[in-house]
Amino acid sequence: MSEPTGKYSITMPRDIAEAAKARSGHSGLSAYVAAAVARQIERDNLNELIAVAEAEHGPVADEEVQALREQLQQAREQQARGEVDAA
């Protein structure tokens, strides 16, 4: 079951609106914009969590971030090859 919707009027630069409309496909501009806003809300929520965690534990070192990115990339490559562990 889908969420109830509301009708809103927004203003955005014409070039952005036209690009979004061109990319929205069969789902339409409203669905495209709703998905973009939902992604932004997720990012905002994650940034808030990061800020709280860094305030409590200090910032994560760049080396740790890079190591985790490499680990994630390796996992993606393994998944693409069908080498997923049954952990």
DSSP file (Angstrom, degrees, kcal/mol; ACC not computed):
  #  RESIDUE AA STRUCTURE BP1 BP2  ACC     N-H-->O    O-->H-N    N-H-->O    O-->H-N    TCO  KAPPA ALPHA  PHI   PSI    X-CA   Y-CA   Z-CA
    1    1 A M              0   0    0      0, 0.0     2,-0.1     0, 0.0     0, 0.0   0.000 360.0 360.0 360.0 135.7    0.0    0.0    0.0
    2    2 A S        -     0   0    0      1,-0.1     3,-0.1     3,-0.0     0, 0.0  -0.463 360.0-100.4 -87.4 158.8    1.4    3.4   -0.9
    3    3 A E        -     0   0    0     -2,-0.1    -1,-0.1     1,-0.1     2,-0.0  -0.377  44.7 -96.3 -70.5 150.5    1.7    6.4    1.4
    4    4 A P        -     0   0    0      0, 0.0     2,-0.3     0, 0.0    -1,-0.1  -0.395  45.4-145.3 -63.9 148.3   -0.8    9.2    1.1
    5    5 A T        -     0   0    0     -3,-0.1     2,-0.3    -2,-0.0    -3,-0.0  -0.755  11.8-158.4-116.0 163.0    0.3   12.0   -1.0
    6    6 A G        -     0   0    0     -2,-0.3     2,-0.5     2,-0.0     0, 0.0  -0.935  22.8-117.0-133.7 158.7   -0.1   15.8   -1.0
    7    7 A K        +     0   0    0     -2,-0.3     2,-0.3     2,-0.0    -2,-0.0  -0.864  37.1 176.2-101.5 128.9    0.1   18.3   -3.7
    8    8 A Y        -     0   0    0     -2,-0.5     2,-0.5     2,-0.0    -2,-0.0  -0.930  26.1-136.2-131.4 152.6    2.9   21.0   -3.3
    9    9 A S        +     0   0    0     -2,-0.3     2,-0.3     2,-0.0    -2,-0.0  -0.950  29.1 177.3-108.9 125.3    4.2   23.8   -5.4
   10   10 A I        -     0   0    0     -2,-0.5     2,-0.4     2,-0.0    -2,-0.0  -0.882  20.7-141.1-125.5 159.2    8.0   24.1   -5.5
   11   11 A T        +     0   0    0     -2,-0.3    -2,-0.0     0, 0.0     3,-0.0  -0.976  30.0 154.7-120.3 132.6   10.3   26.5   -7.4
   12   12 A M        -     0   0    0     -2,-0.4     5,-0.0     0, 0.0    -2,-0.0  -0.974  52.0 -73.5-149.2 161.1   13.6   25.3   -8.9
   13   13 A P     >  -     0   0    0      0, 0.0     4,-2.3     0, 0.0     3,-0.4  -0.300  43.3-125.9 -57.3 139.2   15.8   26.4  -11.7
   14   14 A R  H  > S+     0   0    0      1,-0.2     4,-2.8     2,-0.2     5,-0.2   0.866 107.3  55.0 -56.7 -41.4   14.3   25.6  -15.1
   15   15 A D  H  > S+     0   0    0      1,-0.2     4,-2.1     2,-0.2    -1,-0.2   0.882 109.9  46.7 -64.2 -36.7   17.3   23.7  -16.4
   16   16 A I  H  > S+     0   0    0     -3,-0.4     4,-2.6     2,-0.2    -1,-0.2   0.923 112.9  49.4 -68.7 -43.9   17.2   21.4  -13.4
   17   17 A A  H  X S+     0   0    0     -4,-2.3     4,-2.5     1,-0.2    -2,-0.2   0.914 112.5  47.4 -61.3 -43.1   13.5   20.9  -13.7
   18   18 A E  H  X S+     0   0    0     -4,-2.8     4,-2.3     2,-0.2    -1,-0.2   0.894 112.2  49.3 -67.3 -39.8   13.8   20.1  -17.4
   19   19 A A  H  X S+     0   0    0     -4,-2.1     4,-1.6    -5,-0.2    -2,-0.2   0.916 112.9  47.7 -64.7 -41.9   16.7   17.6  -16.8
   20   20 A A  H  X S+     0   0    0     -4,-2.6     4,-1.3     1,-0.2    -2,-0.2   0.912 111.6  50.3 -64.5 -42.2   14.7   15.9  -14.1
   21   21 A K  H  < S+     0   0    0     -4,-2.5     4,-0.5     1,-0.2     3,-0.3   0.901 109.6  51.0 -62.7 -41.2   11.6   15.7  -16.3
   22   22 A A  H  < S+     0   0    0     -4,-2.3     3,-0.3     1,-0.2    -1,-0.2   0.839 116.6  40.9 -65.2 -32.8   13.7   14.2  -19.1
   23   23 A R  H  < S+     0   0    0     -4,-1.6    -1,-0.2     1,-0.2    -2,-0.2   0.603  93.0  84.5 -90.3 -12.5   15.1   11.6  -16.8
   24   24 A S    ><  -     0   0    0     -4,-1.3     3,-0.9    -3,-0.3     4,-0.5   0.744  69.5-177.4 -69.5 -22.7   12.0   10.8  -14.9
   25   25 A G  G >   -     0   0    0     -4,-0.5     3,-1.1    -3,-0.3    -1,-0.2  -0.187  57.8 -21.7  63.1-152.0   10.7    8.3  -17.5
   26   26 A H  G 3  S+     0   0    0      1,-0.2    -1,-0.2     2,-0.1    -2,-0.1   0.725 130.5  66.6 -68.6 -22.1    7.3    6.6  -17.1
   27   27 A S  G <  S-     0   0    0     -3,-0.9     4,-0.5     1,-0.1    -1,-0.2   0.753 102.8-133.7 -73.5 -22.1    7.2    7.2  -13.3
   28   28 A G    <>  -     0   0    0     -3,-1.1     4,-1.9    -4,-0.5     5,-0.1   0.012  21.7 -72.2  92.6 163.1    6.9   10.9  -13.8
   29   29 A L  H  > S+     0   0    0      1,-0.2     4,-2.9     2,-0.2     5,-0.3   0.873 124.6  57.4 -62.8 -40.9    8.5   14.0  -12.4
   30   30 A S  H  > S+     0   0    0      1,-0.2     4,-2.5     2,-0.2    -1,-0.2   0.921 109.3  44.9 -59.8 -44.9    6.7   13.9   -9.1
   31   31 A A  H  > S+     0   0    0     -4,-0.5     4,-2.3     2,-0.2    -1,-0.2   0.885 113.1  51.7 -66.2 -38.4    8.1   10.4   -8.3
   32   32 A Y  H  X S+     0   0    0     -4,-1.9     4,-2.0     2,-0.2    -2,-0.2   0.935 113.1  43.8 -63.3 -47.5   11.5   11.4   -9.5
   33   33 A V  H  X S+     0   0    0     -4,-2.9     4,-2.6     1,-0.2     5,-0.2   0.902 112.1  53.4 -66.1 -41.4   11.6   14.5   -7.2
   34   34 A A  H  X S+     0   0    0     -4,-2.5     4,-2.4    -5,-0.3    -1,-0.2   0.905 109.5  48.6 -60.5 -41.6   10.1   12.5   -4.3
   35   35 A A  H  X S+     0   0    0     -4,-2.3     4,-2.2     2,-0.2    -1,-0.2   0.897 111.3  50.0 -65.6 -40.1   12.9    9.9   -4.6
   36   36 A A  H  X S+     0   0    0     -4,-2.0     4,-2.1     2,-0.2    -2,-0.2   0.913 111.9  47.2 -64.5 -42.6   15.5   12.7   -4.8
   37   37 A V  H  X S+     0   0    0     -4,-2.6     4,-2.4     2,-0.2    -2,-0.2   0.901 110.2  53.2 -65.9 -40.4   14.1   14.4   -1.7
   38   38 A A  H  X S+     0   0    0     -4,-2.4     4,-2.2    -5,-0.2    -2,-0.2   0.913 108.9  49.4 -60.9 -42.3   14.0   11.0    0.2
   39   39 A R  H  X S+     0   0    0     -4,-2.2     4,-2.3     1,-0.2    -1,-0.2   0.904 110.2  51.1 -62.8 -40.4   17.7   10.4   -0.6
   40   40 A Q  H  X S+     0   0    0     -4,-2.1     4,-2.8     1,-0.2    -2,-0.2   0.901 108.3  51.3 -64.8 -39.9   18.5   13.9    0.6
   41   41 A I  H  X S+     0   0    0     -4,-2.4     4,-2.6     2,-0.2    -1,-0.2   0.912 109.0  51.4 -62.4 -42.1   16.7   13.2    3.9
   42   42 A E  H  X S+     0   0    0     -4,-2.2     4,-2.5     2,-0.2    -2,-0.2   0.924 111.2  47.9 -59.4 -44.6   18.6    9.9    4.3
   43   43 A R  H  X S+     0   0    0     -4,-2.3     4,-2.8     2,-0.2    -2,-0.2   0.922 111.1  50.2 -62.1 -44.6   21.9   11.8    3.8
   44   44 A D  H  X S+     0   0    0     -4,-2.8     4,-2.0     1,-0.2    -2,-0.2   0.919 111.3  48.9 -60.0 -43.6   20.8   14.5    6.3
   45   45 A N  H  X S+     0   0    0     -4,-2.6     4,-2.2     2,-0.2    -1,-0.2   0.912 111.9  48.7 -62.6 -43.3   19.9   11.9    8.8
   46   46 A L  H  X S+     0   0    0     -4,-2.5     4,-2.7     1,-0.2    -2,-0.2   0.909 109.4  52.3 -63.5 -41.6   23.3   10.1    8.3
   47   47 A N  H  X S+     0   0    0     -4,-2.8     4,-2.3     1,-0.2    -1,-0.2   0.880 108.8  50.9 -62.4 -36.8   25.2   13.4    8.7
   48   48 A E  H  X S+     0   0    0     -4,-2.0     4,-2.1     2,-0.2    -1,-0.2   0.915 110.7  48.5 -65.3 -42.5   23.4   14.0   12.0
   49   49 A L  H  X S+     0   0    0     -4,-2.2     4,-2.6     2,-0.2    -2,-0.2   0.907 111.3  50.4 -62.7 -41.9   24.3   10.5   13.2
   50   50 A I  H  X S+     0   0    0     -4,-2.7     4,-3.0     1,-0.2     5,-0.2   0.918 109.2  51.4 -62.3 -43.6   27.9   11.1   12.1
   51   51 A A  H  X S+     0   0    0     -4,-2.3     4,-2.1     2,-0.2    -1,-0.2   0.909 111.9  46.6 -60.6 -42.8   28.0   14.4   14.0
   52   52 A V  H  X S+     0   0    0     -4,-2.1     4,-1.7     2,-0.2    -2,-0.2   0.929 114.4  47.3 -65.0 -45.2   26.7   12.8   17.2
   53   53 A A  H  X S+     0   0    0     -4,-2.6     4,-3.2     1,-0.2     5,-0.4   0.909 113.2  48.0 -64.1 -42.3   29.2    9.9   16.9
   54   54 A E  H  X S+     0   0    0     -4,-3.0     4,-2.2     1,-0.2    -1,-0.2   0.862 109.1  53.8 -68.3 -34.1   32.1   12.2   16.2
   55   55 A A  H  < S+     0   0    0     -4,-2.1    -1,-0.2    -5,-0.2    -2,-0.2   0.868 118.1  36.9 -64.4 -35.0   31.1   14.5   19.1
   56   56 A E  H  < S+     0   0    0     -4,-1.7    -2,-0.2    -5,-0.1    -1,-0.2   0.874 136.0  17.5 -83.9 -39.8   31.2   11.4   21.4
   57   57 A H  H  < S-     0   0    0     -4,-3.2    -3,-0.2     1,-0.2    -2,-0.2   0.481 105.5-111.1-115.6  -5.6   34.1    9.5   20.0
   58   58 A G     <  -     0   0    0     -4,-2.2    -1,-0.2    -5,-0.4    -2,-0.1  -0.091  52.6 -46.8  89.2 163.9   36.1   12.0   17.9
   59   59 A P        -     0   0    0      0, 0.0     2,-0.4     0, 0.0    -8,-0.0  -0.279  58.7-109.6 -69.3 154.3   36.5   12.0   14.1
   60   60 A V        -     0   0    0      1,-0.1    -2,-0.0     2,-0.0     2,-0.0  -0.679  38.7-111.3 -82.2 134.9   37.3    8.9   12.2
   61   61 A A     >  -     0   0    0     -2,-0.4     4,-2.0     1,-0.1     3,-0.4  -0.351  18.0-122.5 -67.4 145.6   40.8    8.9   10.8
   62   62 A D  H  > S+     0   0    0      1,-0.2     4,-2.6     2,-0.2     5,-0.2   0.847 113.0  57.6 -56.2 -35.8   41.2    9.2    7.0
   63   63 A E  H  > S+     0   0    0      1,-0.2     4,-2.3     2,-0.2    -1,-0.2   0.889 105.6  49.4 -64.2 -38.9   43.1    5.9    7.0
   64   64 A E  H  > S+     0   0    0     -3,-0.4     4,-2.2     2,-0.2    -2,-0.2   0.904 110.8  49.9 -66.2 -41.2   40.2    4.1    8.6
   65   65 A V  H  X S+     0   0    0     -4,-2.0     4,-2.3     2,-0.2    -2,-0.2   0.933 111.7  48.2 -62.5 -46.1   37.8    5.5    6.1
   66   66 A Q  H  X S+     0   0    0     -4,-2.6     4,-2.3     1,-0.2    -2,-0.2   0.899 110.2  51.7 -63.1 -40.9   40.0    4.5    3.2
   67   67 A A  H  X S+     0   0    0     -4,-2.3     4,-2.1     1,-0.2    -1,-0.2   0.902 111.1  47.7 -62.6 -40.7   40.5    1.0    4.6
   68   68 A L  H  X S+     0   0    0     -4,-2.2     4,-2.5     2,-0.2    -1,-0.2   0.874 109.6  53.0 -69.4 -36.2   36.7    0.6    4.9
   69   69 A R  H  X S+     0   0    0     -4,-2.3     4,-2.5     2,-0.2    -2,-0.2   0.919 110.2  48.1 -62.5 -42.4   36.1    1.8    1.4
   70   70 A E  H  X S+     0   0    0     -4,-2.3     4,-2.4     2,-0.2    -2,-0.2   0.905 111.0  50.7 -64.5 -40.9   38.6   -0.7    0.1
   71   71 A Q  H  X S+     0   0    0     -4,-2.1     4,-2.1     2,-0.2    -2,-0.2   0.909 111.2  48.7 -62.1 -42.6   36.8   -3.5    2.1
   72   72 A L  H  X S+     0   0    0     -4,-2.5     4,-2.4     2,-0.2    -2,-0.2   0.913 110.3  51.0 -64.0 -43.2   33.5   -2.4    0.7
   73   73 A Q  H  X S+     0   0    0     -4,-2.5     4,-2.3     1,-0.2    -2,-0.2   0.907 109.9  49.9 -61.9 -41.9   34.9   -2.4   -2.8
   74   74 A Q  H  X S+     0   0    0     -4,-2.4     4,-2.5     2,-0.2    -1,-0.2   0.905 110.1  50.6 -62.5 -41.5   36.3   -5.9   -2.3
   75   75 A A  H  X S+     0   0    0     -4,-2.1     4,-2.5     2,-0.2    -2,-0.2   0.902 110.1  50.0 -63.8 -40.9   32.9   -7.1   -1.0
   76   76 A R  H  X S+     0   0    0     -4,-2.4     4,-2.4     2,-0.2    -2,-0.2   0.910 111.0  49.0 -63.6 -41.6   31.1   -5.6   -4.1
   77   77 A E  H  X S+     0   0    0     -4,-2.3     4,-1.5     2,-0.2    -2,-0.2   0.904 111.8  48.8 -65.0 -40.6   33.6   -7.3   -6.4
   78   78 A Q  H  <>S+     0   0    0     -4,-2.5     5,-3.4     2,-0.2     4,-0.5   0.908 111.3  50.1 -64.0 -41.5   33.1  -10.7   -4.6
   79   79 A Q  H ><5S+     0   0    0     -4,-2.5     3,-1.2     1,-0.2    -2,-0.2   0.906 108.0  52.8 -63.9 -41.2   29.3  -10.2   -4.8
   80   80 A A  H 3<5S+     0   0    0     -4,-2.4    -1,-0.2     1,-0.3    -2,-0.2   0.824 111.0  47.7 -63.7 -30.8   29.5   -9.5   -8.5
   81   81 A R  T 3<5S-     0   0    0     -4,-1.5    -1,-0.3    -5,-0.2    -2,-0.2   0.493 119.6-111.8 -86.7  -4.1   31.5  -12.7   -9.0
   82   82 A G  T < 5S+     0   0    0     -3,-1.2    -3,-0.2    -4,-0.5    -2,-0.1   0.738  77.9 131.2  81.3  22.9   29.0  -14.7   -6.9
   83   83 A E      < +     0   0    0     -5,-3.4     2,-0.3    -6,-0.2    -4,-0.2  -0.229  26.0 154.4-101.6  42.9   31.5  -15.2   -4.1
   84   84 A V        -     0   0    0     -5,-0.2     2,-0.2    -6,-0.2    -9,-0.0  -0.561  40.5-129.7 -77.3 130.5   29.2  -14.2   -1.3
   85   85 A D        -     0   0    0     -2,-0.3     2,-0.9     1,-0.1    -1,-0.1  -0.498   8.7-132.8 -75.2 147.3   30.0  -15.7    2.1
   86   86 A A              0   0    0      1,-0.2    -1,-0.1    -2,-0.2    -2,-0.0  -0.444 360.0 360.0 -94.7  58.1   27.2  -17.4    4.0
   87   87 A A              0   0    0     -2,-0.9    -1,-0.2     0, 0.0    -2,-0.0   0.453 360.0 360.0 -82.1 360.0   28.1  -15.6    7.3
